[in-house]
C-alpha cells in the first residue's frame, strides 16, 4: 500500500510518501517541503492573512501534483497551530478540499504532541532514563517526556518561533536586552514543563526534526560534522559544537546568516529564535546531552495509521 502524509505546519508544508506491507515494513518513496510562512503578519492576531492563505493553498496544490505521480492509495493531511488557532482556519481546509479533494484534519496540540512522540520513538532508541523531546514549530512548541517504557508527559505551548518573532520583532542582529526579554517571556509561559521536569528529571534533549535538522547541517557545514543523510534517523550532538553554532547564529545579522554553511533559506529569520529556545531549555533544565531525530509529526502519523490499521501490534 502506498500512503501520503501531509503536515501543514505554520512555516512549512511537508510531504512524505511511503510504501508499507503486511510484514510491518515501510520504505520512503518521496518527500518534499514547501515554505509557506502561513502565519506571516497575522499569527498573533488569530487569522491567516490573504497572501499566506493563497501560498498555503498553492502549496497543497503543488504537493498534490507530486502525489498524483505516485499512485497513492490514501492521503493523510494534518493542520497544526496556525490553522487551528485561526478564525479562518476552517475556511482554509474547506478551500483545500474544494480545490484538491484532500481532507485536512485540524488537530489539537495534545494530538500533535502524541504524533511527534510516535515519530521520534521510531527514529531514536529511548533508554531507561527520561528524555525530553522538543519540537519547535512556527506556531507552537511541543514537549514530550518519555523513556523506553512509554510516554510520561506531553504538552503543546503556543509560543512557536513565528509567534515570538512577530511579538518581539528583534533587531538585526538581536540585542542582549531583546534576548533577555524573550527568555523571560518563555519562562512565564512554560511553567507546566518545569513542573513536569522536576518530577521526571530528563537527562537528555531530543530535538525533533525541523530547526534541529538545520543544527545538524550547520555543524556539518561549519565544523565538518556528520552530514544529514536519508538512511540515518538519529544524530548525537556534541554540546560544545551546538553552543558554538548557537553563538554564531544568535549574534549574526541576516546578511551574515545567509552565508552560514548548511543553513537553508527558509530558516534565515527564525533560526535565531529557535536557538534561543534550545539554549533556554538546556540551561534551565541543566540538560547535558542532545540528540536529533529526523522524524517528527508526519512519520508519527504514518506509524499511527499503520497501528490503527492493524498492521503493527
C-alpha positions, -999 to +999 in steps of 0.1 A: +000+000+000+013+035-008+004+063+016+010+100+015+012+122+047+010+160+045+019+181+076+005+216+072+028+234+096+029+271+103+062+277+084+064+247+061+041+222+044+058+188+044+050+157+023+061+121+029+051+092+006+058+056+017+051+020+007+042-003+036+033-040+037+020-067+060+054-075+073+055-043+093+080-027+069+077+006+051+100+024+027+102+061+019+093+067-018+093+105-019+095+136+004+092+173-002+087+205+017+074+240+007+080+271+028+046+288+032+050+311+063+013+308+069+014+330+100+032+359+084+019+392+096-011+379+115-002+348+135-008+366+168-040+382+155-059+350+151-062+347+113-044+337+082-036+367+060-047+369+024-013+363+008-002+335+032-037+319+026-030+318-011+005+305-006-009+277+016-035+267-010-009+268-038+015+247-017-011+220-012-019+220-049+018+217-058+022+188-033-009+171-048+007+172-082+036+152-068+012+128-050-006+121-083+026+109-098+030+080-073-004+061-074-011+068-038-038+047-021-046+071+007-037+107+017-035+118+053-032+155+059-029+174+092-031+210+101-014+224+132-011+256+152-015+284+126-046+268+111-062+255+143-059+289+160-070+310+131-106+323+128-104+314+091-087+280+096-118+260+087-122+282+057-087+272+047-093+235+050-126+238+031-108+256+003-082+228+002-110+203-001-127+223-029-096+227-050-078+194-044-102+169-029-078+165+001-094+163+035-072+181+060-077+172+097-072+200+121-055+185+152-052+200+187-018+204+205-023+173+225-027+151+194+002+169+177+025+161+206+013+124+205+021+121+168+055+138+173+063+113+201+054+083+178+077+097+151+106+103+175+102+069+191+106+053+157+137+073+149+155+072+183+163+044+207+149+056+241+166+043+273+156+037+309+164+074+317+139+101+307+144+121+275+128+155+267+116+156+231+113+191+218+096+201+185+100+238+175+072+249+152+062+283+139+030+285+159+036+261+188+063+241+205+056+206+217+074+190+246+072+153+255+088+134+283+094+097+276+116+067+281+117+032+268+086+023+289+065+049+271+052+084+271+052+100+305+040+136+299+033+159+269+022+195+263+018+219+235+027+256+241+015+283+217+049+301+216+064+289+183+092+307+166+069+327+142+048+339+171+079+350+191+094+367+160+062+387+154+057+396+190+092+409+197+104+420+162+140+418+173+168+440+159+193+428+133+213+414+150+193+407+181+204+426+212+212+412+247+182+431+261+159+415+235+173+381+243+166+386+280+130+398+272+123+367+251+137+343+277+116+360+304+085+356+282+093+319+276+097+314+313+063+329+320+046+306+295+063+273+302+058+266+339+040+233+333+072+220+316+093+230+346+069+213+370+070+181+349+108+182+346+111+183+384+090+152+386+106+132+358+142+146+357+151+144+319+188+137+312+189+145+275+172+166+249+159+150+217+154+177+190+126+168+166+135+175+130+128+210+116+152+235+131+172+207+147+179+192+113+194+226+104+216+224+135+230+191+122+235+206+087+252+237+101+276+216+123+284+197+092+289+228+071+308+249+096+326+224+118+329+194+094+305+173+114+284+144+104+262+150+073+224+147+072+216+116+051+183+098+044+194+065+058+202+079+093+174+090+117+193+099+149+223+121+155+244+126+186+252+163+190+284+174+207+271+200+232+302+222+226+296+221+189+260+231+194+269+260+217+295+272+191+268+272+164+243+288+186+266+317+194+273+321+156+236+322+148+224+344+177+249+372+171+248+372+133+230+397+111+205+384+085+231+390+058+257+370+077+233+341+083+228+338+045+265+328+044+263+302+072+271+268+056+242+244+059+215+269+068+187+268+043+169+300+033+136+291+049+152+293+083+172+325+079+149+346+101+136+321+126+167+301+134+178+328+159+146+323+179+150+285+177+185+287+192+173+309+220+146+284+228+171+254+227+196+274+249+169+283+274+157+247+278+193+233+281+203+258+307+170+259+327+167+222+330+205+216+332+204+190+303+239+177+294+232+157+263+215+163+230+204+141+201+184+150+170+157+129+155+150+134+118+114+121+123+085+141+136+048+145+130+045+131+096+064+100+104+044+097+136+011+100+117+023+072+094+031+049+124-002+058+140-021+049+108-003+016+105-011+008+141-048+017+137-049-004+105-038-034+124-006-038+105+015-034+137+006-046+172 
